[in-house]
Each structure stands twice: as C-alpha cells, then as structure tokens.
Amino acid sequence: MQIEKNKVASLTYTLRFDNAEGDIIEEIDNMDPERVLIGHENLFEQFEEKLMGLKAGDEFEFILSSEEAYGEYDEERVIDLPKENFMVDGAFDEEMVYEGAIIPMEDEENDIQAEAIVLEIDDVNVKLDFNHPLAGETLHFKGNILEVRDATEEEINFGDAITE
C-alpha cells in the first residue's frame, strides 16, 4: 500500500540542520514512530509531497528550504512588550518570564494564541520573539516508512487524531 491522501503513515526520521555540522534537531525512532494522516495538512506540504507513493520498508531523504518549512526569520515578529504585562499579584512573574523561556500568549478568554521566546528583559520591557525556533532554517530529513494503512472514518473526519 502506498502513501496517498487518507492513508495513515507510520515513520521514523532524523531531522538535522542542513549545515556543515548537521546538528540533530529531532529523532523519531521505532519505539515511538510518528503516525500521520496524509492529505490533511498535518505535515508541511512539501514533506507530504516527498512521501507520496512510498510504501512500508521504503527509505527517504530530502531537504526542505526555510520557505517550505517554518518560513524565513522575520525581524518584525520580534517585539517589546511592557514589563507590566507580566505581573502576577503586583510582582513581575520571574518564574514564568526569564531569558530563554517559551511563554504562551493568551487572549482575553485565556486561549493560547501564540508562543514566544523571551530574548531579553530590561527595566521597562520584555523582548519577545514570535518566530518559530526553526524559522529561517533549511531542514534535512532522513528516515523510513514503517507502515501505511487506510485511515478510519473517524480519523478522516477528525483530521489529525490517529487511533492506534
């Protein structure tokens, strides 16, 4: 059975930066393979395209440009917010907001709208980066297809929940 729309593919892969060092970003192994419903925008479009037609036992290796993955790094997505926005009970929330922290940004209904990385904190502002941590990066994937099966009606209707 080949990978196509409305199939569930189980796969393993190693994701690396596509640079001279090729540092590993993520490894998905046989103990906990990635299971994905194909054709429902659960993967980058180009990632799915490169998997189409593969079957269990096939290997894959490809590169996604930053445009095909998380997009280019956008300086306009780096903003300063007043430190007073991060107060809890009258004090700055140092437990949650510190350099390097990834913090959820909520709307008035407390629904998470985005995540930001805290870049810097000064006396007045908190500098936040709303770019994805891999924005601007070219990504190298190498892996194996473990299984391809028909998706259940429930999986197709829900769009991304995979039953085991």
C-alpha positions as a printed Julia matrix, in Angstrom:
164×3 Matrix{Float64}:
   0.0    0.0    0.0
   1.37   3.41  -0.99
   1.2    6.72   0.84
  -1.6    8.87  -0.52
  -4.43  11.02   0.79
  -6.45   9.44   3.63
  -3.74   6.93   4.5
  -2.0    6.81   7.85
   1.75   6.54   7.58
   3.99   5.45  10.45
   7.53   6.68  10.03
  10.82   7.25  11.75
  13.26  10.0   10.9
  16.2   12.08  11.94
  15.85  15.81  11.43
  19.07  17.8   11.14
  20.05  21.34  10.33
  21.27  21.4    6.76
  24.63  22.95   7.52
  28.23  21.81   7.75
  27.74  20.4   11.26
  24.37  18.79  10.55
  23.35  19.05  14.21
  20.43  16.81  15.12
  17.21  18.65  15.92
  14.9   15.67  16.48
  14.96  11.89  16.25
  11.81   9.82  15.92
  12.59   6.12  16.39
  10.84   2.74  16.18
   9.88   2.86  19.86
   7.58   5.83  19.25
   7.16   6.38  15.49
   5.41   9.37  14.01
   1.91   8.45  12.83
   0.33  10.92  10.49
  -2.87  11.19   8.47
  -1.83  12.15   4.95
  -3.6   14.87   2.97
  -4.99  16.83   5.92
  -2.28  19.47   6.36
  -0.69  17.67   9.31
   2.77  17.95   7.72
   4.49  20.61   5.66
   3.06  20.45   2.15
   6.45  19.65   0.61
   7.13  16.97   3.26
   3.9   15.17   2.31
   4.63  15.59  -1.38
   8.01  13.88  -0.97
   6.39  10.96   0.9
   3.65  10.36  -1.7
   3.93   6.97  -3.35
   6.28   5.49  -0.75
   5.35   2.24   0.99
   6.33   0.3    4.1
  10.03  -0.5    4.02
  10.97   2.48   1.85
  13.62   4.93   2.96
  13.5    8.67   2.31
  15.91  11.57   2.45
  15.21  15.15   1.43
  15.78  18.78   2.29
  13.13  21.42   2.95
  14.06  25.06   2.47
  13.01  27.53   5.14
  10.19  28.66   2.83
   8.92  25.06   2.61
   9.17  24.58   6.38
   8.78  27.29   9.04
   9.36  30.31   6.82
  12.02  32.97   6.81
  13.05  34.63  10.06
  11.04  37.86  10.35
  12.52  40.69  12.44
   9.04  42.23  12.64
   7.97  39.28  14.78
  10.4   40.41  17.49
   8.63  42.92  19.73
   8.96  44.68  23.06
   6.05  44.44  25.46
   5.82  46.44  28.67
   7.1   44.51  31.66
   3.86  45.4   33.46
   2.04  42.94  31.16
   3.79  40.13  33.01
   2.77  40.99  36.56
   1.18  38.47  38.9
  -0.19  39.69  42.22
   1.65  43.0   41.77
   5.07  41.47  41.06
   6.91  40.58  37.85
   6.47  36.85  37.13
  10.13  35.74  37.24
   9.14  32.05  37.45
   7.48  32.13  34.04
   9.23  35.02  32.3
  13.02  34.77  32.03
  15.52  34.89  29.17
  15.16  31.76  27.06
  11.69  30.9   28.36
   8.98  29.94  25.89
   5.8   31.54  27.1
   2.22  31.14  25.87
   0.46  34.34  24.86
  -3.25  34.24  25.66
  -6.23  36.3   24.57
  -8.95  37.72  26.83
 -10.62  34.28  27.03
  -7.29  32.68  28.15
  -6.97  30.82  24.86
  -3.36  30.41  23.74
  -2.88  32.37  20.52
   0.88  32.04  20.11
   4.12  31.18  21.87
   7.09  33.48  22.15
  10.69  33.11  23.24
  11.87  35.64  25.8
  15.02  37.19  24.35
  15.73  39.94  26.83
  14.31  41.63  29.92
  15.2   45.16  30.94
  13.77  47.59  33.5
  10.83  48.52  31.27
  10.25  45.87  28.58
  10.31  42.19  27.75
  11.65  41.46  24.23
   9.75  38.55  22.68
  10.43  36.57  19.52
   7.29  35.19  17.88
   9.21  33.4   15.11
   9.23  29.62  15.23
  12.58  28.47  16.67
  13.38  26.87  13.29
  12.33  29.86  11.16
  14.97  30.65   8.57
  16.49  27.17   8.73
  16.93  24.65   5.94
  15.97  21.21   7.27
  17.35  17.79   6.32
  15.12  14.73   6.88
  16.23  11.11   6.61
  14.01   8.22   7.61
  11.99   5.08   6.96
   8.36   4.24   6.3
   7.3    1.57   8.78
   3.65   1.1    7.86
   0.96   2.5    5.59
  -2.7    1.77   6.25
  -6.13   3.07   5.38
  -7.35   5.77   7.74
 -10.55   5.09   9.64
 -13.62   7.25   9.0
 -13.13   8.75  12.46
  -9.53   9.72  11.65
 -10.57  11.27   8.34
 -13.47  13.19   9.9
 -11.39  14.49  12.79
  -8.42  15.24  10.56
  -5.47  14.61  12.84
  -6.26  12.2   15.69
  -4.68   8.86  14.97
  -6.09   5.77  16.62
  -3.59   3.03  17.32
